[in-house]
Amino acid sequence: MLDNLRPIDNKKVIGRGTWYDKAADELIKREKKLKRDLTKMRTESGLGASGYPHIGSIGDALRNYGIALALQVRGYESEYIAFADDKDGLRKIPAGMPKELDQYLGFSVAQIPDLFGDCHFSFGEHMSSLLKEALDANGVVYTPMSAYQTYKDGLLNDQIIKILDNKEKVGRIIERVTGQEKYLDNLPYFVVCEECGKLYTTYAHDYNPKTQTVQYECRGMEVKGTYQEGCGHKGEVDVLGGNGKLPWKVEFGARWHALDIRFEAYGKDIADSVHVNDAICREIFEWEPPMHVQYEMFVDRGGKKISKSAGNVFTPQVWYRYGSMQSLNLLIYKRFVGTKSGSVYDIPPHMDELDDLEDIYFGKRKIKDQREYYKLTGLYEYAHLLNPPEEPEVHVPFNLMVNLTQVAPPGNEAEFMKAKLDEYEYFKETDKGIDERIQRTLNWVRDIADDKQDAIVLTDVQRQVVKGIISELRAAENLEAYQASIFNVVKALDLKARDVFPVVYRILLGKDRGPRFGPYVGLVGKDSVIASLEAAL
């Protein structure tokens, strides 16, 4: 997969010159210092299985896969594990889910039937499969694992026994790191009630190390602000029988230790769980936990965290309907930390930014600073999961495609757009990828374009400029006159063209640069351009 990468002739550049390469370099140095085997280094992320996966979910997967790729760049074998958390109980009914889920509150999602056509073993498997489908479509190479199967197969047995043998110490660690006193009394183990089938309503006590069993009572528990009733059943189970699970406060650490995970990035919402599991690794398993990097969560257009339970889910499949997989990868990879927006309105700028990076990668646009050049070309390579194309696609600004679609005759949009683009020499070098771009644009116009977007705020001077251009365009009758309209306004208002063109292109294309103004007006039509400028006022 790495054969397509161009050689980097600079010893100061680590890997492909990106943050991921620097992180992988730090990881390699760390593992060497720990004197651990570097034959194969594993990264991991959890796949939520209780609701629809969103772009934050695929972001988590891609970040950890990115480190696995960066290790391969450095010549090390790596493996990315996509671990489905389908042993977890259903704590809350996510918005938009079937009402039938109400009866399964408290049940492990792996024990809830598939309510979407019985196409999977369980509800949990159906939900996690949606993210795996997105990973498959994107070309992510991963090893799938299931918590349900992991417990069933006994892969965590040694860790379960170690934790229960040291239950008092574990309770003190949890209290010290998180302030939670619950496990000073409760055993760090959830039993699936043999009578009612619920998970979080059971209270496990009296662990017997000789028989490796716990006694439990299904007495009920408050989960996510809602009290879940227990059935009152009392019983005893073998902790290695797969009829229970470890709580998150110790499960991550058990998993890392059992699977020998060397890196896992995590969102800030589970920081406490990560910190306490690091302590469990060091103090219970006497093993150094994986290297971590914390990242911010995705937020929607209103600034609220995207979550399955809140119902403001923006899935990767939605992004792929309007933008390329590589443009979503770019959103994930270009900045590791900091809050990211999870809006469909992030698609157009990232499609255009990917085109800009492609121009740099193929030498059509020069970058003087060598380190910056390698960073940007490396980012382009990671957006293609280190399998970049051998030649570029046709580049047409996203909003220009939208404008063309809106003026095309209904039912004949594709032929009209191709003819127009060919007329204005957009296919002079290649028309590769144009069909996919047209289809995504048609999807966008049908689904999104009429929705209200964020308004462009203009200064008083900029409003004068826009009004002047509208007036000039109304009187213009050919490409030369269209082109001259901006310069006439610039001259009349005693401004500089370099300060005016970015404003106009932001209105028309959503970016600071674009094609020559005169041919652009001819391409999409004078009336369409005037309408867009008037809308900005």
N, C-alpha and C positions, 0 to 999 in steps of 0.2 A: 504493500500500500504506500510505502514511503519512496518508491522508485521515482515518482513524478517530481519530487522536490528538487529545486535548483540548488546547486552548491553555493554556500556562503563563503566568500573569500575574505573573511575578517575574523581574526582570532578573538577580538573583543566581544563579538556577538555570541550570546549563549543560545544554543539551539536555533530557533527561527526568529529570535529577537523579541519575543513577546513576554508578557507577565507569566504565562503558563510555563514557559521554558525556564524562567528564573525560579519559579516555585519548584519545578521538577529538579533543578540543580540543587536547591536547598534541601529537598527531600533526599536526594542521593547522598549528599554530604552527611546528613543526619543519620541515615541508615548505616553508612560506613562507620561513623563514630560509635554507633550502638553495636557495631560488629555483627550485624544481622545478615542473613543470606540475601543476596541481591539477584538470585537466579530468576525469580519472577516476583514483581511487586504488584500488589493488588490495591485498587481504589474501589470505592463503593458509594452507593447512595441508596436510600430507601425509596420505594415507590408506594405512595399512598394507595390504599385499596378500599377506602370508605366513601369515595365520591369521585366526581369527574376530575381527571387530571387537567391542570391548567398550565400556562406557559412557565409559571414558577416551578412546576414539577419537572418539566423538561429542562428548565434551566439548571436545576439541581443535578440532574443526570448529566447534562452536557459539561458542566464545570468539572465534575469528577472524571468524566471521560476525557476531557481536555488534558488533565494531568497524566492520565494513562498514555495518551498520544505523545505528550512531551517527553515522557520516559522513553518511548520507542525512538524518538528523534535522537536521543542521547545513546541509543544502542542497547537499551535494556528491554527485556521482555516484560510486558505488563498485562494486566487483566482487569477489566472493569466489571464489577458485579452489580447488577440491578436487583436489589432485594425487595421483594413485595411484602409489605407489612400486613399480610392478610390473616394473621392470627389475632390482630387487635380486635377489640370489641367495638360495636357501633355505639358511640357515645351520644350522638345527636343526629337527627334526620337532616341531611343537607337540603338546602332549598332546591326545589324543582324535582325532587326524587318522588317515586311512587308512594302513595299513602300506605300501601301494604307494608312498608318498612317499619311502621309504628310498632308492629307486633314483635319485631326483632331487636328492639333496643336492648343493649346489654349483651347481645350474642356476638361471638366472633364472626367477622365478616366472611370467613371461610366456611362457616356453617349456615350461612343464609343462602337460600336458593337464588339462582339467577332469575331476576324479575324482568329481564329484557329478552325473553324468547328462549330461555333455557339453552343458550348456546355455549355456556361455560359451566364448569364444575360448581361454581358458586358466584354469589354477588361480588365477593372480593376479587375473584379471578377475573370477572368481567371488567371491573373498574381498572385493575392494574394492566389488563390487556390493552386498554385504550392508549396508555402511555407507551407500552411496548410496541404497539403498531406505529406510533409516531417515530420511535427510535429506529424501527426497522425501515420505515420509509426514508429516513434520513441517512441510513447507512451506518448507524452506530453499531459497533461490534461489542457485544456484552454477553455475560454469562447470567442467565436468569435464575433467580432463587426465590423460594417461597418460604415465609416464616412457618406457615402451616406444615409444609413438608419437612422443613428443617427440624422442627420439634418431633414430628412423627418418626423421622429417620434417626433421631438421637444425636445430631451433630453438636448440640449444646450440652450434652449430658455431663461432661466433666465440669463445665462451668456452672451448671445448676447445682451440682453437689458441692463445689467449692464455695459458692455463695451461701447455700443453706448451712454448710458446716461452720461458716463464719458470720451467721446471721446477726449476732449482736454487734460485731465490728462494722458490718455493712450498714446497720441502722444508725450507728454513730457517724459514719462517713456521710450518709445522706443528710443527717441533721446538720453536720458541720458545713457542708458545701451549699445546701439549699435552704436550710432552716426548717425543713419539714420533719416533724417528729413522728409521723405515722408509722414508720418502720422500726421504731424503737420497740413497738409492741407487736405490730403485724409482721408476719413472715413476708419476705420479698418474693412472693409467688402467688399468682392468681390461678385458682382452680376453675375449670369448667364444671358447673354444678351437674351432677349425674341425673338429677331429677328434672330441673327446668331448663337446663342447657345454657344458662347465662354465665357470663364470665366475671363481670365487675361487681356482682352482688355477693360474692363469696369472701369469707374471711378465713384465711389459712392460719393454723396454729399447731403447736406441738409437733415439730419435725422430729422424726425418729431416724437417726443416721444409720442404724443397723438395717432397718427394713427399707430405708430411703422413701418413706411415706410421710404425708402430712394429713392431719385431721382438719376438717373445714366445716363451716356452717354458712349456709346461704341466707344471710341476714339482711341484705340490702345495702345500698351505698349511694351517696350523692355524687353524680357524675355530670360535669358541665352545667352545674346549677340546677339540675333536675334529680330528684330522688328516685332511684330505681328500686322497686320492691324485690325482696328476696322471697324464696318459697319456703324458707325455714328448714330445708333438708340439712341433715348432718351426715357426714361420711368421711371416708379415708381414701386417698388415692396415691398411687405410685408416681412420684414426681418425674420419673423417667418414662412414663407411659404415653406422653404426648397429650394428656388430658388437662393441660394447663400451660401457663407461660410466665416468663419473668416480666416484671414491670419495666417501663422505659428507664427508670432510674438505674437499672443494672443491666438491662438487656443489650443496649448498644455495646457496652464493654465486653459482655460475654460473646457477642457476635464478632467484634473486632478480634478478640483473642482467638476464638475458634477458627476463624477464616484467615487469620494473619493479615488483616487489613493494614496498609501502610499510610493511606491518605483518605480522608473524607472531609470535604467542605460541608458547612452546615449553615442554615439560616438563623438569624438572631433570635427567632421565636423559640428555638429549642436550645439556647445557649446553656441554661441551667442543667439540662439533661446531659449535654455533652461534657460539661465540667465535672459533674458527679461521676459519670462513666469513666472519664480519664482517671479520676481518683480510684475507682474500683479496679481498673486495670493495674495501676501501680501498687495499690495496697493489698488487694486480694489475690490477683493473679501474678503479681510481681513481674509485670510485663509493661514495657513502655507503649502507651496508646499511639494511634496513628497521628501523623501531622495533620493539623486542621487549619482551615482559613474560614473566617466567618464572613457571610455576605448579607446584604440587606434584602428585604422581601420585595416582590413585585407589588405595585399599587395600581388601582384603576384610575380612570381619568379624574375622579373626585379625590384622589389621594388615599383611598381606603385600601388596606391590604387585601389582595386577592386571596380568597379561600373557598374551599368546597362548601363549607357549612353556611357561609354568607350568601352563596348563590351567585356571586359576581365572577363567575368562572369564564376565562378566556382561554380556550383550549388551543393546543398547537395545530389541531386540524383546521380550526378557523383561520389561523394565520396562513396555513398552506393553501387555503382557498383563494387568497388574494395576493400572497407574496411567496417567494421561493423559500425553500428550506434553508438555503444558505443565508438569506437575509435575516431569518430568525436566529440562526447560529451567530451571525454577526452581532445582533443585539446582545446575546449572552456573552460572547467572548471579548467584545471590545473594552469592557470595563467590568472587573470582577466585583469590586466593592461599590457601595453607593446604591441608593434606591433606583429601581428601574420601573418605567411605566409599562403597563400591560394593556395598552389600548390598540385597537385596529388602526388608529391614526398614526401609530409608529411605523406602520408598514411602508408607506410611500417613501419617507426619508431614508429608511434602511435599504430599500431596493435601489435608490439612487446612490447611496453611499457605497453599496457593494459594487456598482458600476464604476464609481470613482477609484476604488481600490483595484479593480480589474485593469483599469487604464494604467495605474502605476505598475502593477505586476507585469503587464505585457509591454512596458516601456513607452506607452503613449503619453504619459505625463511624467515629467521628471521631478524628482525630489533631491534637492542639493545635499541635505544632511544625510550622511550614510546610515547612521543608526536609526533615524526616523524612517528611512527607506526600508530597511530590513524589518523594522517593527510593523510597518503598514503591509508589506508583502507577506510577512508572517501571519498577520491577522487575516489576510485574504486566504491564506492556505488553511488556517484553522477553521475559517468559515466553511471551507470545503472538506473539513475533517481530514486534512493533509492529503487529499486526493484532488488537487486542482485540475481544471481542464487544460487541454493542450492548446486551445485557442479561445479567444474571447467570444462572447455573444454580441448581438446587436444591442446598442445602447440607445434607449429612448426614455427621457424623463417620465416618471410615473404619471405626473399630472398632465403632461402633454398627451399621453395615451388616453387618459380620462377625457380630456377635452375633445380629442378626436372621436372617441366613442360617442360622446354626447351630440356631436354634429353629424354623425354617420346616419345614413338612411336605415330605418329599422329593418331587421332581417338580412341586411347586407353589410353589417358593420365590419367584419373581418376583411372582405375584399376592398371596401372603401379605404380602410386604414392602411392596408398594404400598398394600395395604389398611391395614396397621398404620401406615405413615407418614402416610397420608391421615387416619386416625383421630386421630392426634396433631398434626395441622395442619402437617406439614412441607411440604405442597403449597399452603399458603395463598396464596403469592405466585406460585409457578411449580413445574412438575414437569419443566422442561427438563433434559435430561441424565440423568434417573433410570435409563433403560434401560441406558445405557452403564455407569453406576456399579454397577448390579445385576450385569451380566455380569462386570465386573472383580472384583467381590466374590465371585461364584460361583467364578471361576477361582482366586482367592486361597484360599478355603476348601478347594477340592478339592486344591490343590497345596501350599499353604504353611502353613495355619493350625495344623495338627497338629504342625509342626516345633517344636522347642524354641527359644523366644525368650529374650532376655536377661531374667533375673529382676529384679524391682523390689526394691531393698533397703530394708527398713522399719526405722525406729528402734523401740525398745521401746515408746515412747508411741504411735507410729503403729500398731504391732501391736495395742495395747490398743483403739485407735479402731476398727480393722477388725473385731476380735472383737466389740466392742460393737454395731457396725452390723449384723453378721450376726445377732446375738441379737435385736436390735430388729426386723429384717426378718422373721425367722421368726414373730414374733407379730403382725406387721402384716397387715391384710386389705384395705386400699384405698389410693388414691393419696395421700390426706392423711397416712395413717399411714406410708407409705413416705417421704414428704417429711420428716415429723417425726423419723424414726429418727436421722438425722445430728444434728439439733439436740438430741435427747435425750442422745446420747452426748457431744456437745460440752459440754453443761451438766453432765453427771455427772462429767466429767473436768476441768472448769474450764478449757476451752480456748476458742480463738476459731474461729468457723466458717470465716473466711478462710484459716486455716492447715490446715483439715481437708479442705475440698472439693477443692483441687488434688491431694491425695494420692489421694482416691477416684477422681477422674476420670483420673488417670494410670494407675491400675489398670484401670479399665473402658474408657477410650477412648484411652489413650496420649498425652493432652494435659492441660494444666492447667485447661482450661475445658470446659464441656459444657452440655447442656440441663438443665432443672430435674430434680432427682434423682427426685422422685416419679413424674412422667410417664415418665421414662426407665425406671424399674423396671417400670412398667406396660407399656411398649412392648416390652421384650425378655423380660419375665417375671421374677418374683421368684426362681425357682429358678436361672435363668441368672446373675443378678447375684450371688447367694450363692455359686455355684460359682466365679465369677471372683474374688471376694474371698477365698474359701478357698484358691484356687490361689496367691494373692499371699502367703499365710502359709506 
